């Protein structure tokens, strides 16, 4: 089967030819054919999204797993009621702000959408692409276009018509050439079917822009890792290995200079390298693909798939890739690289050691932190950071104010008593507050750690595990202690009755919770503070030495 090629780049002013090609492509789609279409993100492999037989051909042409749902491409929010149901008001707020653009929303599926498009789910992904050619084709066709990326399944996505022809020539009926893609990575996918918006895939719309409009967004575990065996993906790109060239990929994270040096240390004669422009000079003799300057995330997004694809025409046997930080489009670029690597990630050598301490009140956490400071460490007090952010961070204040109206006084100051009354007697309200706190606190602690010099750092957080801050730590330490000792310490420290001390302990999680979830345990069963401090000094000295040796061994 020969693939028709439509060049719709208006370089010669041939408007009539362009209009004829749009009509021809639209007719092919209406008739059940497959046509690759340009978007601002990547090229999509399109079919009539309401035609189950046509949609099945997408899966056949790509070799795509049948449980991997597709996205419906529309011309605007006016189409939503036709193909979705129970549409939340937030969907229209987002569409007015970000459509046309690289935002896909997961909504409840309407009756017209076939199982083939949604992989049998009761939800459907919808977006309005920001490309005049494709919008014109959808309008002309009069039907929504189901379109995953126009590459063979598992390969890097296509950002030019030439890429599409390389993968799909003879397998589909048409390719529409609308020029190179302006963004270069797929759309951001946001699930709006739950209690809180959830990021299922980072993409061409940075999550920070979404949060400025709608507040905190939860991040699905599939963004940072793989789904469990048998777990169904709720959106494209969540489950299977994607974007992979033929040679295996290793992603190296960390500060750019350190990750570049780590790659330089590991490369062999047949290694390929993806790196930032500033570091190409380190890799003389290697096959190198530069993806843009360190600070230019848009350039990195535009070039990352082209870089990955290019190695298939080379003789490299392995690829090392520098990973941008997670800010802005960097989250999407890093996600694509890590998926290409099957999440085989190496952290660049660092002399920074981060310990996370947690445990119930009265166990001795403050004494343990004091010991770390005597060993030369620096403590990051998460409670102090939280209160500072609550007083100074406008985005956090807006999020709290939206969820708990009236807790800020007319002068803008927080009424802590009123907020306490709102949350501490109502579990569900406390969970809402915690979700907001964790959302803002974790990136701030990460930012502070990234800005520090090498050394020893202790993250002090009673909710270390619940917030996800344990993920930034080399080791997490549960500070535990027998209940009777904790009761006596709390009574003496806070000058409260035994009954009240026991009530406070009972209201907290048991030691077994911390013991089972932390890397290691420091049990405070000492009779005096001096005895515990001596034991803690021995414990942390050994722990720091162990982490340092492990980091050194990883670089040998």
C-alpha positions as CSV (number, residue, x, y, z in Angstrom):
1,X,0.0,0.0,0.0
2,X,1.4,3.4,-1.0
3,X,1.2,6.2,1.4
4,X,-0.1,9.6,0.1
5,X,2.0,12.6,1.0
6,X,0.3,16.0,1.5
7,X,2.6,19.0,1.9
8,X,0.5,21.6,3.7
9,X,3.3,24.0,4.5
10,X,2.3,27.3,3.0
11,X,5.7,28.2,1.7
12,X,4.6,29.1,-1.8
13,X,1.3,30.7,-1.2
14,X,-0.6,27.9,-2.9
15,X,-3.8,28.3,-0.9
16,X,-6.0,26.3,-3.3
17,X,-3.7,23.3,-3.2
18,X,-3.6,23.5,0.6
19,X,-7.4,23.6,0.8
20,X,-7.7,20.7,-1.6
21,X,-5.2,18.6,0.5
22,X,-7.1,19.4,3.7
23,X,-10.3,18.2,2.0
24,X,-8.6,15.0,0.7
25,X,-7.1,14.2,4.1
26,X,-10.5,14.8,5.8
27,X,-12.2,12.5,3.3
28,X,-9.7,9.7,4.0
29,X,-10.4,10.0,7.7
30,X,-14.1,10.0,7.2
31,X,-13.8,6.9,5.0
32,X,-11.9,4.9,7.7
33,X,-8.4,5.5,6.5
34,X,-5.3,6.3,8.7
35,X,-3.7,9.7,8.2
36,X,-0.7,11.1,10.1
37,X,-1.4,14.7,11.2
38,X,0.8,17.5,12.5
39,X,0.3,19.0,15.9
40,X,2.3,21.4,18.1
41,X,3.5,18.5,20.2
42,X,4.3,15.5,18.0
43,X,2.8,14.0,14.8
44,X,-0.2,11.9,15.5
45,X,-1.5,8.8,13.7
46,X,-5.1,9.8,13.1
47,X,-8.3,7.9,12.5
48,X,-12.0,8.6,12.9
49,X,-12.4,8.4,16.7
50,X,-16.0,7.2,16.4
51,X,-15.2,4.4,14.0
52,X,-14.1,1.3,16.0
53,X,-12.8,-0.5,12.9
54,X,-10.6,2.5,11.9
55,X,-9.3,2.8,15.4
56,X,-8.3,-0.8,15.5
57,X,-6.1,-0.2,12.5
58,X,-4.1,2.4,14.5
59,X,-3.2,-0.4,17.0
60,X,-2.3,-2.7,14.1
61,X,-0.1,-0.1,12.2
62,X,1.8,0.9,15.4
63,X,2.0,-2.5,17.0
64,X,0.4,-0.8,20.0
65,X,-0.9,-2.8,23.0
66,X,-4.7,-2.9,23.0
67,X,-5.0,-1.7,26.6
68,X,-3.3,1.6,25.8
69,X,-6.1,4.2,25.4
70,X,-6.0,6.9,22.7
71,X,-6.7,10.7,22.8
72,X,-9.6,12.3,20.9
73,X,-8.6,15.5,19.1
74,X,-11.4,18.2,19.0
75,X,-11.7,21.7,17.7
76,X,-12.7,23.2,21.0
77,X,-14.6,22.9,24.2
78,X,-18.0,23.2,22.4
79,X,-17.4,19.5,21.3
80,X,-17.0,18.2,24.9
81,X,-20.7,17.5,25.6
82,X,-20.9,15.3,22.5
83,X,-18.2,12.9,23.6
84,X,-18.0,13.3,27.4
85,X,-20.4,13.3,30.3
86,X,-20.4,14.6,33.9
87,X,-18.0,17.3,32.7
88,X,-16.7,19.3,35.8
89,X,-16.7,23.1,35.5
90,X,-12.9,23.0,35.9
91,X,-12.7,21.4,32.4
92,X,-14.1,24.5,30.8
93,X,-11.9,26.8,32.9
94,X,-8.9,24.9,31.7
95,X,-10.1,24.7,28.1
96,X,-10.7,28.5,28.0
97,X,-7.2,29.1,29.2
98,X,-5.1,26.4,27.5
99,X,-6.9,25.3,24.4
100,X,-5.8,25.1,21.6
101,X,-2.7,23.8,23.3
102,X,-0.8,20.8,24.7
103,X,-3.3,19.9,27.4
104,X,-5.2,16.6,27.4
105,X,-8.0,16.2,30.0
106,X,-9.3,12.8,31.2
107,X,-13.1,13.0,31.5
108,X,-16.0,10.6,31.8
109,X,-16.7,8.9,28.4
110,X,-19.8,9.7,26.4
111,X,-21.9,7.0,24.7
112,X,-20.7,7.9,21.2
113,X,-17.1,7.0,21.9
114,X,-16.3,3.3,21.1
115,X,-14.4,0.9,23.4
116,X,-11.6,0.7,20.9
117,X,-10.7,4.4,21.5
118,X,-10.7,4.2,25.3
119,X,-9.3,0.6,25.6
120,X,-12.6,-0.2,27.4
121,X,-12.2,2.4,30.1
122,X,-15.2,4.5,31.2
123,X,-13.0,7.6,30.6
124,X,-11.6,9.3,27.6
125,X,-8.8,11.7,26.9
126,X,-9.6,14.9,24.9
127,X,-7.6,17.8,23.6
128,X,-7.6,20.6,21.1
129,X,-4.3,20.7,19.2
130,X,-2.7,24.0,18.5
131,X,-2.0,23.5,14.8
132,X,-4.1,25.3,12.1
133,X,-3.8,22.5,9.6
134,X,-5.0,19.8,11.9
135,X,-7.8,21.9,13.2
136,X,-8.9,22.6,9.6
137,X,-8.8,18.8,8.9
138,X,-10.9,18.0,12.0
139,X,-13.5,20.7,11.1
140,X,-13.6,19.4,7.5
141,X,-14.0,15.8,8.6
142,X,-16.7,16.7,11.1
143,X,-15.6,13.9,13.5
144,X,-13.1,13.8,16.4
145,X,-9.7,12.3,15.5
146,X,-8.3,9.6,17.7
147,X,-4.5,10.0,17.4
148,X,-1.6,8.5,19.3
149,X,2.0,9.5,18.3
150,X,2.7,8.4,14.7
151,X,5.6,6.2,15.4
152,X,6.0,2.4,15.7
153,X,5.0,1.5,19.3
154,X,8.0,1.8,21.7
155,X,10.1,4.0,19.3
156,X,10.7,7.7,19.9
157,X,7.9,9.9,18.8
158,X,7.9,11.7,15.4
159,X,8.4,15.5,15.3
160,X,8.6,15.7,11.5
161,X,6.8,14.2,8.5
162,X,10.1,12.5,7.5
163,X,10.1,10.6,10.8
164,X,6.5,9.5,10.2
165,X,7.3,8.2,6.7
166,X,10.3,6.3,8.1
167,X,8.1,4.4,10.5
168,X,4.7,4.2,8.7
169,X,5.3,4.3,4.9
170,X,3.1,1.6,3.3
171,X,1.1,1.0,6.6
172,X,-1.2,4.0,6.4
173,X,-3.0,6.0,3.7
174,X,-1.6,9.5,4.2
175,X,0.9,11.8,5.8
176,X,0.2,15.5,6.2
177,X,3.4,17.6,6.3
178,X,2.7,20.6,8.5
179,X,6.4,21.3,9.3
180,X,8.4,20.6,12.4
181,X,6.6,20.4,15.7
182,X,6.9,23.6,17.8
183,X,6.8,21.9,21.2
184,X,8.4,18.5,20.6
185,X,6.9,16.4,23.5
186,X,3.4,15.1,23.9
187,X,0.6,16.8,25.7
188,X,0.3,17.1,29.4
189,X,-2.4,14.7,30.6
190,X,-4.6,15.8,33.6
191,X,-7.2,13.4,35.1
192,X,-10.3,15.4,36.2
193,X,-12.4,12.4,37.2
194,X,-11.3,12.2,40.9
195,X,-11.6,14.5,43.9
196,X,-8.3,16.2,43.0
197,X,-6.7,16.9,39.6
198,X,-4.0,14.3,38.9
199,X,-1.1,14.5,36.6
200,X,-0.9,11.3,34.6
201,X,1.8,12.5,32.1
202,X,3.9,15.6,32.1
203,X,4.1,17.2,28.7
204,X,4.2,20.4,26.7
205,X,2.2,22.4,29.2
206,X,4.3,22.8,32.4
207,X,2.4,21.7,35.5
208,X,3.4,25.0,37.2
209,X,1.1,26.9,34.7
210,X,-1.8,24.6,35.5
211,X,-1.3,25.0,39.2
212,X,-1.3,28.8,38.9
213,X,-4.8,28.5,37.6
214,X,-6.4,25.6,39.6
215,X,-4.1,25.0,42.6
216,X,-2.3,21.9,43.7
217,X,-2.2,18.9,41.4
218,X,-1.4,15.3,42.6
219,X,1.3,13.5,40.6
220,X,0.6,9.9,39.6
221,X,3.2,7.3,40.5
222,X,3.5,6.4,36.8
223,X,5.2,9.7,36.2
224,X,8.2,8.6,38.2
225,X,8.1,4.8,37.7
226,X,6.4,1.9,36.1
227,X,2.9,0.5,36.7
228,X,2.7,-2.8,38.5
229,X,2.1,-6.0,36.5
230,X,-1.6,-6.3,35.5
231,X,-2.4,-2.6,36.3
232,X,-4.4,-0.9,33.6
233,X,-3.1,2.5,32.2
234,X,-5.6,5.3,32.5
235,X,-3.9,7.4,29.8
236,X,-1.4,6.9,27.0
237,X,2.2,6.5,28.0
238,X,1.6,5.3,31.5
239,X,2.4,1.6,31.3
240,X,4.7,0.5,28.5
241,X,8.3,1.3,27.6
242,X,8.2,4.2,25.2
243,X,10.4,6.4,23.1
244,X,13.2,3.9,23.1
245,X,15.9,3.7,20.4
246,X,17.5,0.3,19.6
247,X,20.5,0.8,21.9
248,X,19.8,0.7,25.6
249,X,19.7,4.1,27.3
250,X,21.0,5.2,30.7
251,X,19.8,8.5,32.2
252,X,22.2,10.4,34.4
253,X,20.6,12.9,36.8
254,X,22.2,15.5,39.0
255,X,23.8,18.9,38.6
256,X,24.7,19.4,34.9
257,X,28.5,19.6,35.4
258,X,28.4,16.5,37.6
259,X,26.2,14.5,35.4
260,X,28.4,15.4,32.4
261,X,31.5,14.2,34.3
262,X,29.7,11.0,35.3
263,X,28.9,10.3,31.7
264,X,32.4,11.0,30.6
265,X,33.7,8.5,33.2
266,X,31.3,5.8,32.0
267,X,31.4,6.0,28.2
268,X,33.2,3.4,26.1
269,X,34.3,3.4,22.4
270,X,30.8,2.6,21.1
271,X,28.8,4.8,23.5
272,X,26.5,7.5,22.3
273,X,25.8,10.6,24.3
274,X,22.9,13.0,24.7
275,X,24.0,16.1,26.5
276,X,23.4,19.8,26.9
277,X,25.3,22.1,24.5
278,X,27.7,23.3,27.1
279,X,29.2,19.8,27.5
280,X,29.7,18.5,24.0
281,X,33.4,19.3,24.2
282,X,33.8,16.6,26.9
283,X,32.9,13.8,24.4
284,X,35.4,14.0,21.6
285,X,35.3,10.7,19.8
286,X,31.8,9.8,20.8
287,X,28.6,10.0,18.8
288,X,27.0,13.1,20.4
289,X,23.6,14.7,20.1
290,X,23.2,18.1,21.8
291,X,19.7,18.9,22.8
292,X,20.1,22.6,23.7
293,X,21.6,24.8,26.5
294,X,21.1,23.8,30.2
295,X,18.5,26.6,30.7
296,X,16.6,26.2,27.4
297,X,13.9,23.6,28.3
298,X,12.0,24.3,25.1
299,X,15.0,23.5,22.9
300,X,15.5,20.3,24.8
301,X,11.8,19.3,24.3
302,X,12.0,20.1,20.6
303,X,15.2,18.0,20.1
304,X,14.9,15.1,22.5
305,X,13.0,12.7,20.2
306,X,15.1,13.6,17.2
307,X,18.2,12.9,19.2
308,X,16.9,9.5,20.4
309,X,15.8,8.5,16.9
310,X,19.1,9.5,15.3
311,X,21.1,6.8,17.1
312,X,19.3,4.1,15.2
313,X,21.3,5.0,12.1
314,X,24.6,4.9,14.0
315,X,26.7,2.0,15.3
316,X,26.4,2.9,19.0
317,X,25.7,0.0,21.4
318,X,24.6,2.1,24.4
319,X,23.4,5.7,25.0
320,X,24.0,7.9,28.0
321,X,21.7,10.9,28.5
322,X,22.0,14.0,30.6
323,X,18.7,14.7,32.4
324,X,17.3,18.3,33.0
325,X,15.9,19.2,36.3
326,X,12.2,18.8,36.9
327,X,11.2,22.5,36.5
328,X,8.9,23.6,33.7
329,X,9.3,21.5,30.5
330,X,12.2,19.8,32.2
331,X,9.7,17.4,33.9
332,X,8.4,16.3,30.5
333,X,11.8,15.9,28.9
334,X,13.2,14.0,31.9
335,X,10.1,11.7,31.8
336,X,10.6,10.9,28.2
337,X,14.3,10.1,28.7
338,X,13.6,7.9,31.7
339,X,10.9,6.0,29.9
340,X,13.3,5.5,27.0
341,X,15.7,4.0,29.5
342,X,13.1,1.9,31.2
343,X,13.8,4.0,34.3
344,X,17.4,2.9,34.3
345,X,18.7,6.0,36.1
346,X,22.1,6.8,37.6
347,X,22.6,9.7,40.0
348,X,25.8,11.6,39.4
349,X,28.4,11.3,42.1
350,X,27.7,13.6,44.9
351,X,29.3,14.1,48.3
352,X,25.9,15.4,49.6
353,X,24.3,13.0,52.1
354,X,20.7,13.5,53.0
355,X,19.2,11.8,56.1
356,X,15.5,11.9,56.9
357,X,14.4,11.7,60.5
358,X,10.9,10.9,61.7
359,X,9.1,9.4,64.7
360,X,6.6,10.1,67.4
361,X,6.7,12.9,70.0
362,X,9.0,12.1,72.9
363,X,11.1,9.6,71.1
364,X,14.1,11.8,71.0
365,X,14.2,13.2,67.5
366,X,15.4,16.6,68.7
367,X,18.3,15.1,70.5
368,X,19.2,13.0,67.5
369,X,19.2,16.1,65.2
370,X,21.5,17.9,67.7
371,X,23.9,15.0,67.4
372,X,23.9,15.3,63.6
373,X,24.7,19.0,63.9
374,X,27.6,18.2,66.2
375,X,28.9,15.9,63.5
376,X,28.9,18.8,61.1
377,X,25.5,18.3,59.6
378,X,22.8,20.9,58.7
379,X,19.2,20.5,59.8
380,X,16.3,21.4,57.5
381,X,13.3,21.9,59.8
382,X,10.3,21.2,57.6
383,X,7.8,22.6,60.2
384,X,9.7,25.9,60.2
385,X,9.9,26.0,56.4
386,X,6.1,25.3,56.2
387,X,5.2,28.2,58.5
388,X,7.5,30.5,56.6
389,X,5.9,29.5,53.3
390,X,2.4,29.9,54.8
391,X,3.4,33.5,55.7
392,X,5.2,34.4,52.4
393,X,4.2,32.1,49.6
394,X,1.2,33.6,47.7
395,X,0.4,30.5,45.7
396,X,0.3,28.4,48.9
397,X,-1.9,31.1,50.6
398,X,-4.3,31.0,47.7
399,X,-4.5,27.2,47.8
400,X,-5.3,27.3,51.6
401,X,-7.7,30.1,51.2
402,X,-9.7,28.4,48.4
403,X,-10.0,25.2,50.5
404,X,-10.6,26.9,53.8
405,X,-12.4,30.2,53.2
406,X,-12.2,32.7,55.9
407,X,-8.9,31.5,57.6
408,X,-7.1,34.6,56.4
409,X,-7.9,37.9,58.0
410,X,-8.7,41.0,55.9
411,X,-5.1,42.2,56.3
412,X,-3.9,39.0,54.7
413,X,-2.5,37.4,57.9
414,X,-3.4,33.8,58.8
415,X,-5.8,33.1,61.6
416,X,-4.0,30.0,62.9
417,X,-6.7,29.3,65.6
418,X,-9.4,29.3,63.0
419,X,-7.4,27.0,60.7
420,X,-6.8,24.7,63.6
421,X,-10.4,24.5,64.4
422,X,-11.1,23.6,60.7
423,X,-8.7,20.7,60.5
424,X,-7.7,19.1,63.8
425,X,-11.1,17.7,64.7
426,X,-12.0,16.6,61.1
427,X,-9.8,14.0,59.5
428,X,-10.9,14.7,56.0
429,X,-10.2,18.5,56.4
430,X,-6.7,17.7,57.9
431,X,-6.0,15.5,54.8
432,X,-6.9,18.3,52.5
433,X,-4.6,20.7,54.4
434,X,-1.8,18.1,54.4
435,X,-2.2,17.6,50.6
436,X,-1.7,21.3,50.1
437,X,1.3,21.5,52.5
438,X,3.0,18.5,50.9
439,X,2.4,19.9,47.4
440,X,4.3,23.1,48.2
441,X,6.7,21.8,50.9
442,X,8.4,19.0,49.0
443,X,9.5,21.1,46.0
444,X,10.8,23.8,48.4
445,X,12.9,21.3,50.4
446,X,14.2,19.8,47.1
447,X,15.0,23.3,45.9
448,X,16.9,24.1,49.2
449,X,18.8,20.9,49.0
450,X,19.8,21.4,45.4
451,X,21.0,24.9,46.2
452,X,23.3,23.7,49.0
453,X,27.0,22.7,48.9
454,X,28.1,19.1,49.4
455,X,27.8,18.0,53.0
456,X,25.5,16.2,55.5
457,X,21.9,17.3,55.7
458,X,19.1,16.1,58.0
459,X,15.5,16.6,56.9
460,X,13.4,16.9,60.1
461,X,9.7,16.0,59.3
462,X,7.2,14.2,61.4
463,X,5.3,13.4,58.2
464,X,8.4,12.5,56.3
465,X,6.9,9.3,54.9
466,X,3.4,10.6,54.2
467,X,4.6,13.7,52.3
468,X,7.0,11.9,50.0
469,X,10.0,13.7,51.4
470,X,11.6,10.3,52.1
471,X,12.3,10.1,48.3
472,X,14.8,12.9,48.5
473,X,16.8,11.1,51.3
474,X,19.7,8.7,51.0
475,X,18.5,7.1,54.2
476,X,15.4,7.5,56.4
477,X,15.7,6.9,60.2
478,X,12.9,6.0,62.5
479,X,13.5,7.4,66.0
480,X,11.6,5.1,68.4
481,X,11.4,4.7,72.1
482,X,9.4,2.6,74.7
483,X,6.1,4.1,75.5
484,X,6.7,4.5,79.2
485,X,9.9,6.5,78.6
486,X,8.1,8.7,76.0
487,X,5.4,9.4,78.6
488,X,7.9,10.5,81.2
489,X,9.8,12.7,78.7
490,X,6.6,14.4,77.4
491,X,5.4,15.1,81.0
492,X,8.7,16.7,82.0
493,X,9.2,18.6,78.8
494,X,5.7,20.0,78.3
495,X,4.6,20.0,82.0
496,X,1.4,18.1,81.3
497,X,-0.4,15.3,83.1
498,X,0.3,11.6,82.6
499,X,-3.2,11.1,81.1
500,X,-2.7,13.9,78.5
501,X,0.8,12.6,77.6
502,X,-0.6,9.1,77.0
503,X,-3.4,10.6,74.9
504,X,-0.9,12.4,72.7
505,X,1.1,9.3,72.1
506,X,-2.1,7.2,71.4
507,X,-3.2,9.8,68.8
508,X,0.1,9.3,66.8
509,X,1.2,6.4,64.7
510,X,2.9,3.5,66.5
511,X,6.6,2.9,66.4
512,X,6.0,-0.2,64.1
513,X,4.7,2.1,61.4
514,X,8.0,4.1,61.3
515,X,10.1,1.0,61.8
516,X,8.5,-0.8,58.9
517,X,8.8,2.0,56.4
518,X,12.2,3.6,57.2
519,X,15.6,2.5,56.1
520,X,16.9,2.0,59.6
521,X,15.9,2.5,63.3
522,X,17.5,4.4,66.2
523,X,15.9,3.2,69.4
524,X,16.0,5.5,72.3
525,X,15.8,3.3,75.4
526,X,18.5,5.2,77.3
527,X,17.9,6.4,80.9
528,X,19.6,9.7,80.4
529,X,20.0,12.2,77.5
530,X,23.8,11.8,77.6
531,X,23.6,8.0,77.1
532,X,21.3,8.5,74.1
533,X,23.5,11.2,72.6
534,X,26.5,8.9,72.8
535,X,24.6,6.0,71.2
536,X,23.2,8.4,68.5
537,X,26.7,9.6,67.7
538,X,27.9,6.1,67.1
539,X,24.8,5.3,65.1
540,X,25.0,8.3,62.8
541,X,28.8,8.1,62.4
542,X,28.4,4.5,61.1
543,X,25.4,5.4,58.9
544,X,27.1,8.4,57.3
545,X,30.2,6.3,56.6
546,X,28.1,3.6,55.1
547,X,26.2,6.0,52.7
548,X,29.5,7.6,51.7
549,X,31.1,4.3,50.9
550,X,28.0,3.3,48.9
551,X,28.2,6.5,46.8
552,X,31.9,5.9,46.2
553,X,31.4,2.3,45.2
554,X,28.8,3.4,42.6
555,X,31.4,5.5,40.8
556,X,34.1,2.8,40.7
